[in-house]
Amino acid sequence: MTRVAAIDCGTNSIRLLVADADPVTGELVEYARRMEIVRLGQGVDRTGRLAPEALERTFAACRTYAAVIEEHGAERIRFVATSASRDAENRDDFVRGVRDILGVEPEVISGDQEAAFSFTGATKELTGRDDLAKPYLVVDIGGGSTEFVVGDDRVSAARSVDIGCVRLTERHLVREGVVGDPPSPEGAEAIRADVAAALDLAEETVPIGSAATLVGLAGTVTTVAAIALGLEEYDSAAIHHSRVSLEQVREITARLLASTHAERAAIGAMHPGRVDVIPSGALILQAVMERTGAREIVVSEHDILDGIAFSLA
């Protein structure tokens, strides 16, 4: 096994996994798994640039992660950047800052590469389970984009589309710099329209209705699962491989859309950085389940980070 450090920098959060990884068995022995909300994609959909304050938040997290990596003695590091840094005109500033702090070149990967990493991370440990039929459809709802990946033991089709909880919140729910409290019905309808159009695009490449098992990744899905489970605080072990029904997703989405910022913030398992963007994320999740015909979603805490770790091993 190889001691590796995987970093996933998305539109909303930056995450670190330090682990010993065995690419043959799919075993990971974790030493550290961290997440910080840095909102790197703040304003990118509108301006096309990474904001200075968003870059500084991200660099501060990188400095913290550099200390964790050194503490655990990782032999290899891979830093993967996704939607926000793909879209930004000034992404060279981002690349230079990460390189100076961590000593590695951040890889601004394509949506298809992101999808493949997510699929590997989410499904490697599902192989051999009798209760989860193949093919899998892995759905990774991020801040700036959502990935759809279908496959059995490997990817057979993938597509990344530009719908994410941060992007759609900024596009449709923000007025005069703040999210509606509660979000406006007109904004929610506009999000539904954007998601429907994006699903049409995804279906051009990925047969999303053909999968036997729907697997959901990332903070929107895990937060909805935590609410469905009635958790007073976030519990990764309880959430991992839990199942959430379409009826539960519909009820939770309606509740989030009708709630104020304060009411969402009071949910015990809610990360403060997700309070404003979780209604948009839940709308995406509900639309995906309805379009695919899935009656339930299997929730995975293992995702693109785990896929990056296996690639290093």
C-alpha positions as CSV (number, residue, x, y, z in Angstrom):
1,M,0.0,0.0,0.0
2,T,1.1,3.5,-0.8
3,R,0.7,6.6,1.5
4,V,-1.0,9.2,-0.7
5,A,-2.6,12.6,-0.4
6,A,-5.5,13.5,-2.6
7,I,-7.0,17.0,-2.8
8,D,-10.2,17.8,-4.6
9,C,-10.8,21.6,-5.1
10,G,-14.3,22.3,-6.4
11,T,-16.6,25.3,-6.7
12,N,-17.8,25.2,-3.1
13,S,-15.4,23.2,-1.1
14,I,-11.8,21.9,-0.9
15,R,-11.2,18.5,0.5
16,L,-8.2,16.4,1.5
17,L,-7.7,12.6,2.0
18,V,-4.5,11.1,3.3
19,A,-4.6,7.4,3.2
20,D,-2.8,4.1,2.4
21,A,-4.4,2.9,-0.8
22,D,-4.4,-0.6,-2.4
23,P,-5.6,-0.2,-6.0
24,V,-6.2,-4.0,-6.4
25,T,-8.5,-4.7,-3.4
26,G,-10.0,-1.2,-3.2
27,E,-8.9,-0.9,0.4
28,L,-8.2,2.5,1.9
29,V,-6.8,3.0,5.3
30,E,-7.6,6.6,6.2
31,Y,-5.4,8.9,8.2
32,A,-7.1,12.2,7.6
33,R,-10.2,13.3,5.7
34,R,-10.8,17.1,5.8
35,M,-13.3,19.5,4.2
36,E,-13.4,23.3,4.2
37,I,-16.0,25.5,2.5
38,V,-14.0,28.1,0.6
39,R,-16.5,29.0,-2.2
40,L,-13.8,29.3,-4.8
41,G,-16.5,29.7,-7.5
42,Q,-17.9,32.9,-5.9
43,G,-19.2,35.0,-8.8
44,V,-17.5,32.9,-11.5
45,D,-20.7,32.3,-13.4
46,R,-21.3,36.1,-13.6
47,T,-17.7,37.5,-14.0
48,G,-15.8,34.6,-15.5
49,R,-13.0,35.2,-12.9
50,L,-11.9,33.9,-9.6
51,A,-12.5,36.6,-6.9
52,P,-9.4,37.7,-4.9
53,E,-11.1,36.9,-1.6
54,A,-12.1,33.4,-2.9
55,L,-8.5,32.7,-3.9
56,E,-7.2,33.7,-0.5
57,R,-9.7,31.5,1.3
58,T,-8.6,28.6,-0.8
59,F,-4.9,29.3,-0.3
60,A,-5.5,29.5,3.5
61,A,-7.0,26.0,3.3
62,C,-4.1,24.8,1.2
63,R,-1.6,25.9,3.9
64,T,-3.6,24.0,6.5
65,Y,-3.6,20.9,4.3
66,A,0.2,21.2,3.6
67,A,0.8,20.8,7.4
68,V,-1.5,17.7,7.6
69,I,0.2,16.1,4.6
70,E,3.6,16.7,6.2
71,E,2.4,15.3,9.5
72,H,1.3,12.0,8.0
73,G,4.2,11.6,5.6
74,A,2.4,11.1,2.3
75,E,4.7,9.9,-0.5
76,R,2.6,11.2,-3.4
77,I,0.3,14.2,-3.7
78,R,-2.3,14.9,-6.4
79,F,-4.3,18.1,-6.5
80,V,-7.3,18.1,-8.8
81,A,-9.4,21.2,-9.5
82,T,-12.8,21.0,-11.1
83,S,-15.6,23.3,-12.3
84,A,-14.8,26.8,-11.1
85,S,-11.2,26.7,-12.1
86,R,-12.1,25.3,-15.5
87,D,-14.3,28.3,-16.2
88,A,-12.1,31.1,-14.9
89,E,-10.1,33.5,-17.0
90,N,-7.5,34.0,-14.3
91,R,-7.0,30.4,-13.4
92,D,-3.2,30.9,-13.8
93,D,-3.3,32.9,-10.5
94,F,-4.9,29.9,-8.8
95,V,-2.4,27.4,-10.3
96,R,0.6,29.5,-9.2
97,G,-0.7,29.9,-5.7
98,V,-1.3,26.2,-5.2
99,R,2.1,25.3,-6.6
100,D,3.9,27.8,-4.2
101,I,2.1,26.3,-1.2
102,L,2.0,22.6,-1.9
103,G,4.8,22.1,-4.4
104,V,2.5,20.3,-6.9
105,E,0.9,21.5,-10.0
106,P,-2.9,21.5,-9.7
107,E,-4.5,19.6,-12.5
108,V,-7.5,21.4,-13.9
109,I,-9.3,18.3,-15.2
110,S,-12.1,18.0,-17.7
111,G,-15.7,17.0,-16.7
112,D,-15.1,13.6,-18.1
113,Q,-12.0,13.0,-16.0
114,E,-13.9,14.2,-13.0
115,A,-16.7,11.7,-13.8
116,A,-14.3,8.8,-14.0
117,F,-12.6,9.6,-10.7
118,S,-16.0,9.9,-9.0
119,F,-17.2,6.6,-10.4
120,T,-14.1,4.7,-9.3
121,G,-14.2,6.2,-5.8
122,A,-17.9,5.5,-5.4
123,T,-18.2,2.0,-6.8
124,K,-14.9,0.2,-6.1
125,E,-16.2,-1.1,-2.7
126,L,-19.7,-2.0,-4.1
127,T,-18.4,-4.8,-6.3
128,G,-19.8,-8.2,-5.2
129,R,-22.7,-6.8,-3.3
130,D,-25.9,-8.8,-4.1
131,D,-28.3,-6.1,-3.0
132,L,-27.0,-3.5,-5.5
133,A,-27.6,-4.4,-9.1
134,K,-25.5,-3.2,-12.0
135,P,-25.2,-1.0,-14.0
136,Y,-24.7,1.9,-11.6
137,L,-25.5,5.5,-12.4
138,V,-23.2,7.7,-10.3
139,V,-24.4,11.3,-9.9
140,D,-22.0,13.8,-8.4
141,I,-23.8,17.1,-7.6
142,G,-21.1,19.8,-7.1
143,G,-21.1,23.5,-6.7
144,G,-20.6,24.4,-10.3
145,S,-21.3,21.2,-12.3
146,T,-23.0,17.8,-12.0
147,E,-21.4,14.6,-13.4
148,F,-23.4,11.6,-14.6
149,V,-21.5,8.3,-15.1
150,V,-22.9,4.9,-16.1
151,G,-20.9,1.7,-15.8
152,D,-20.5,-1.8,-14.4
153,D,-16.9,-2.3,-13.3
154,R,-15.7,0.6,-15.4
155,V,-17.2,3.7,-17.0
156,S,-19.2,3.1,-20.2
157,A,-20.6,6.7,-20.6
158,A,-20.1,10.0,-18.8
159,R,-21.2,13.6,-19.1
160,S,-20.6,16.7,-17.1
161,V,-23.2,19.5,-17.3
162,D,-23.0,23.1,-15.9
163,I,-25.6,22.8,-13.1
164,G,-24.4,23.0,-9.5
165,C,-25.8,24.2,-6.2
166,V,-23.6,27.4,-6.1
167,R,-24.0,28.2,-9.8
168,L,-27.8,27.9,-9.8
169,T,-28.1,29.8,-6.4
170,E,-26.1,32.7,-7.7
171,R,-28.0,32.7,-11.0
172,H,-31.6,32.5,-9.8
173,L,-31.9,33.0,-6.0
174,V,-29.6,35.9,-5.3
175,R,-31.1,39.4,-5.3
176,E,-29.1,42.5,-4.4
177,G,-26.3,40.3,-3.1
178,V,-28.4,38.0,-0.8
179,V,-30.4,34.8,-1.2
180,G,-34.1,35.2,-0.9
181,D,-35.4,34.4,2.6
182,P,-37.0,32.0,1.8
183,P,-36.0,31.4,-1.8
184,S,-38.5,32.8,-4.3
185,P,-40.9,30.5,-6.1
186,E,-39.9,32.1,-9.4
187,G,-36.2,31.4,-8.7
188,A,-37.0,27.7,-7.9
189,E,-39.0,27.4,-11.2
190,A,-36.0,28.9,-13.1
191,I,-33.7,26.4,-11.5
192,R,-36.0,23.5,-12.5
193,A,-36.0,24.7,-16.1
194,D,-32.2,24.9,-16.1
195,V,-31.9,21.4,-14.6
196,A,-34.4,20.0,-17.1
197,A,-32.3,21.4,-20.0
198,A,-29.1,20.1,-18.5
199,L,-30.6,16.6,-18.1
200,D,-31.6,16.7,-21.8
201,L,-27.9,17.4,-22.6
202,A,-26.7,14.6,-20.3
203,E,-29.1,12.1,-21.9
204,E,-27.5,12.8,-25.3
205,T,-24.4,11.0,-24.0
206,V,-25.4,8.9,-21.0
207,P,-28.4,6.5,-20.8
208,I,-29.4,7.8,-17.4
209,G,-32.6,5.8,-17.3
210,S,-30.9,2.5,-17.9
211,A,-29.1,2.0,-14.6
212,A,-30.3,-0.4,-12.0
213,T,-28.8,1.4,-9.0
214,L,-28.5,5.2,-8.5
215,V,-25.5,6.3,-6.4
216,G,-25.3,9.9,-5.2
217,L,-22.2,11.8,-4.1
218,A,-21.1,15.1,-2.6
219,G,-22.4,17.5,0.0
220,T,-25.9,18.1,-1.4
221,V,-26.7,14.3,-1.4
222,T,-25.0,13.6,2.0
223,T,-26.8,16.6,3.6
224,V,-30.2,15.5,2.3
225,A,-29.4,12.0,3.6
226,A,-28.5,13.4,7.1
227,I,-31.8,15.2,7.2
228,A,-33.7,12.1,6.1
229,L,-32.0,10.1,8.8
230,G,-32.9,12.7,11.4
231,L,-29.3,13.2,12.5
232,E,-28.7,15.8,15.2
233,E,-25.1,16.2,13.9
234,Y,-23.3,15.1,10.7
235,D,-22.3,11.4,11.0
236,S,-20.3,10.2,8.0
237,A,-20.5,6.5,9.1
238,A,-24.3,6.6,9.4
239,I,-24.7,8.4,6.1
240,H,-22.4,6.2,4.0
241,H,-24.4,3.7,2.0
242,S,-27.7,4.9,3.5
243,R,-30.7,4.9,1.2
244,V,-33.1,7.8,0.7
245,S,-36.4,7.4,-1.1
246,L,-37.8,9.7,-3.8
247,E,-40.7,10.6,-1.5
248,Q,-38.2,11.7,1.2
249,V,-36.3,13.8,-1.3
250,R,-39.4,15.5,-2.4
251,E,-40.5,16.2,1.2
252,I,-37.0,17.6,2.2
253,T,-36.8,19.7,-1.0
254,A,-40.1,21.3,-0.3
255,R,-39.1,21.9,3.3
256,L,-35.8,23.6,2.3
257,L,-37.5,25.8,-0.3
258,A,-40.1,27.0,2.3
259,S,-37.5,27.6,5.0
260,T,-35.6,30.8,6.0
261,H,-31.9,31.0,6.3
262,A,-32.2,30.8,10.0
263,E,-34.4,27.7,9.9
264,R,-31.9,25.9,7.5
265,A,-29.0,26.9,9.7
266,A,-30.7,25.4,12.7
267,I,-30.7,21.9,11.1
268,G,-28.1,20.0,13.2
269,A,-26.3,18.2,10.4
270,M,-26.1,21.3,8.1
271,H,-22.7,22.7,7.4
272,P,-22.8,26.5,7.6
273,G,-21.3,26.7,4.1
274,R,-24.3,24.9,2.6
275,V,-27.1,26.8,4.2
276,D,-27.7,29.1,1.2
277,V,-27.0,26.6,-1.6
278,I,-28.8,23.5,-0.3
279,P,-32.2,24.4,-1.8
280,S,-30.7,24.5,-5.3
281,G,-28.9,21.3,-4.7
282,A,-32.0,19.5,-3.5
283,L,-33.9,20.7,-6.6
284,I,-31.2,19.1,-8.7
285,L,-31.3,15.8,-6.8
286,Q,-35.1,15.6,-7.0
287,A,-35.1,16.3,-10.8
288,V,-32.4,13.6,-11.3
289,M,-34.4,11.0,-9.5
290,E,-37.6,11.9,-11.3
291,R,-36.0,11.8,-14.7
292,T,-34.2,8.5,-14.1
293,G,-37.2,6.8,-12.5
294,A,-35.2,5.9,-9.4
295,R,-37.3,5.1,-6.3
296,E,-34.3,5.6,-4.1
297,I,-30.7,6.7,-4.1
298,V,-27.7,5.0,-2.4
299,V,-25.6,7.6,-0.7
300,S,-21.8,7.3,-0.8
301,E,-19.2,9.2,1.3
302,H,-16.6,7.8,-1.1
303,D,-16.2,9.8,-4.2
304,I,-13.7,11.7,-6.4
305,L,-11.2,12.0,-3.5
306,D,-11.1,8.2,-3.2
307,G,-10.8,7.9,-7.0
308,I,-7.8,10.3,-7.0
309,A,-6.2,8.3,-4.2
310,F,-6.5,5.1,-6.1
311,S,-5.0,6.8,-9.2
312,L,-1.9,7.7,-7.1
313,A,-1.5,4.1,-5.8
